[in-house]
Amino acid sequence: MTGLYLPVTIVNHAAIDIAVPPDRVWRLILEHFVDAQRWRELGYCIEPLDDPAAVFGSYRMWLEQDDKVVDNRVCHITEIDDSARRLSLFADYLSQPGGAQVYVTYQAQEIAGATRYTMDCHTRAGIDASAKLDKASVATAIAAIKSHSDTHLAGFLARIKTRLEGTE
């Protein structure tokens, strides 16, 4: 990596209530992230990894555009709890300037007559520090990353809600 990056941590929480049984949401979580179906749908290439430390599975995923790799990640599944309907994943973003690592937990929680799909993310990313940074500029950069991530997560969950409720 070239350049100077300041490592920061951003936390995002997102949730949406979906009018389907929790097992249906749980199956979708497993398909999306254990089977990497979500990434395949978005055009990513998936290569399973044989990593003895990743007892729940791992894979490398990359996206190419114009014959260039524009996104390159290694994902490790760190938890699968069927009784809690909870899956945790670690992703190392190899192509991100300054580096990025994301720990995310997906959960399908039963609520009255429906399911609450929650996502809790902790992101460790590098902010470009080639210019002199002060606390205000770092806070602004963190707020921008957090806002972008919140928007992305809310959109993702809204699409899942539409997909599941529309086909039930």
C-alpha positions in Angstrom: 0.0 0.0 0.0 1.2 3.5 -0.7 0.3 6.5 1.3 -0.2 7.1 4.9 -3.4 5.9 6.5 -4.8 6.4 10.0 -6.6 3.3 11.3 -10.1 4.0 12.7 -13.0 1.8 13.9 -16.6 2.4 12.8 -19.6 0.6 14.3 -22.9 0.2 12.5 -26.1 -1.5 13.6 -29.0 -2.1 11.3 -32.3 -4.0 11.7 -35.6 -4.5 10.0 -38.7 -6.4 10.8 -39.8 -8.9 8.2 -43.3 -10.6 8.1 -42.0 -14.1 7.6 -40.9 -16.9 9.9 -37.4 -16.6 11.4 -36.3 -19.9 9.9 -36.9 -18.5 6.4 -34.7 -15.5 7.2 -32.1 -17.8 8.7 -31.9 -20.0 5.6 -31.4 -16.9 3.5 -28.6 -15.7 5.8 -26.9 -19.1 5.4 -27.4 -19.1 1.6 -26.1 -15.5 1.3 -23.0 -15.7 3.4 -22.0 -19.4 4.0 -22.8 -20.4 0.4 -21.7 -17.0 -0.9 -24.9 -16.7 -3.0 -25.2 -13.0 -2.4 -21.8 -12.4 -3.7 -22.3 -14.6 -6.7 -25.5 -12.7 -7.5 -23.5 -9.5 -7.6 -21.0 -11.0 -10.0 -18.1 -12.0 -7.7 -15.9 -15.0 -8.3 -15.7 -17.3 -5.2 -12.9 -19.6 -4.4 -13.3 -21.8 -1.3 -10.2 -21.7 1.0 -8.8 -24.7 2.9 -7.9 -22.9 6.0 -7.7 -25.1 9.1 -8.2 -22.1 11.4 -11.6 -21.4 9.7 -13.5 -24.3 11.1 -16.9 -22.9 9.8 -15.5 -22.2 6.3 -13.8 -19.5 4.4 -13.5 -18.2 0.9 -11.8 -15.6 -1.3 -14.0 -13.4 -3.4 -13.1 -10.9 -6.0 -15.0 -8.7 -8.5 -13.5 -7.8 -11.9 -14.5 -4.9 -14.0 -12.8 -4.0 -17.3 -10.3 -6.9 -16.7 -9.2 -5.4 -13.4 -9.9 -6.7 -9.9 -11.8 -3.9 -8.2 -12.7 -5.7 -5.0 -10.7 -8.5 -3.4 -11.6 -10.0 0.0 -11.0 -13.0 2.2 -14.0 -14.1 4.3 -13.9 -16.3 7.3 -17.1 -17.6 8.9 -16.4 -17.3 12.6 -19.7 -18.4 14.1 -22.8 -20.4 13.1 -25.3 -20.7 15.9 -28.4 -22.5 14.6 -30.3 -22.2 17.9 -29.8 -18.4 18.0 -30.0 -18.1 14.2 -26.8 -16.1 14.3 -23.9 -16.1 11.8 -20.7 -14.1 12.2 -18.2 -13.3 9.5 -14.8 -11.7 9.2 -13.8 -10.0 6.0 -10.3 -8.7 5.1 -10.6 -6.2 2.2 -7.3 -6.8 0.5 -7.9 -4.2 -2.3 -9.1 -1.3 0.0 -6.6 1.6 0.1 -5.4 1.8 3.7 -6.9 -1.7 4.3 -10.2 -2.6 5.9 -11.4 -5.4 8.1 -15.0 -6.0 8.9 -16.5 -8.2 11.6 -20.3 -8.6 11.0 -23.0 -10.6 12.8 -26.2 -11.4 11.1 -29.2 -12.6 13.2 -32.8 -13.7 12.6 -34.6 -13.0 15.8 -38.1 -14.2 16.4 -40.5 -11.4 17.3 -44.3 -11.4 17.5 -45.5 -13.0 14.2 -42.4 -12.0 12.3 -38.6 -11.8 12.3 -36.2 -9.0 13.2 -33.1 -9.3 10.9 -30.2 -7.6 12.5 -26.7 -6.7 11.4 -24.0 -5.5 13.7 -20.8 -4.4 12.0 -17.4 -3.3 13.3 -15.2 -2.0 10.6 -11.5 -1.2 11.0 -10.4 1.0 8.0 -7.7 3.4 7.1 -8.4 7.0 6.5 -6.1 8.9 4.1 -3.7 10.8 6.3 -1.5 12.2 3.6 -2.7 15.6 4.6 -2.4 16.8 8.2 -5.4 15.5 10.1 -7.0 17.0 13.2 -9.8 15.5 15.4 -12.4 17.5 13.5 -11.4 16.2 10.1 -11.0 12.6 11.3 -14.5 12.9 12.9 -15.9 14.1 9.6 -14.3 11.3 7.7 -15.6 8.7 10.2 -19.1 10.2 10.0 -19.0 10.0 6.2 -18.0 6.3 6.3 -20.6 5.5 8.9 -23.3 7.3 7.0 -22.4 5.5 3.8 -22.4 2.1 5.6 -25.7 2.9 7.3 -27.3 3.7 4.0 -25.8 0.5 2.4 -27.0 -1.7 5.2 -30.5 -0.2 5.4 -30.8 -0.6 1.6 -29.7 -4.2 1.8 -32.2 -5.1 4.5 -35.0 -3.3 2.7 -34.3 -5.3 -0.4 -34.4 -8.5 1.6 -37.7 -7.5 3.2 -39.2 -6.8 -0.2 -37.9 -10.1 -1.6 -39.1 -12.3 1.3 -42.4 -10.6 1.9 -43.2 -10.4 -1.8 -42.7 -14.1 -2.4 -44.3 -15.5 0.8 
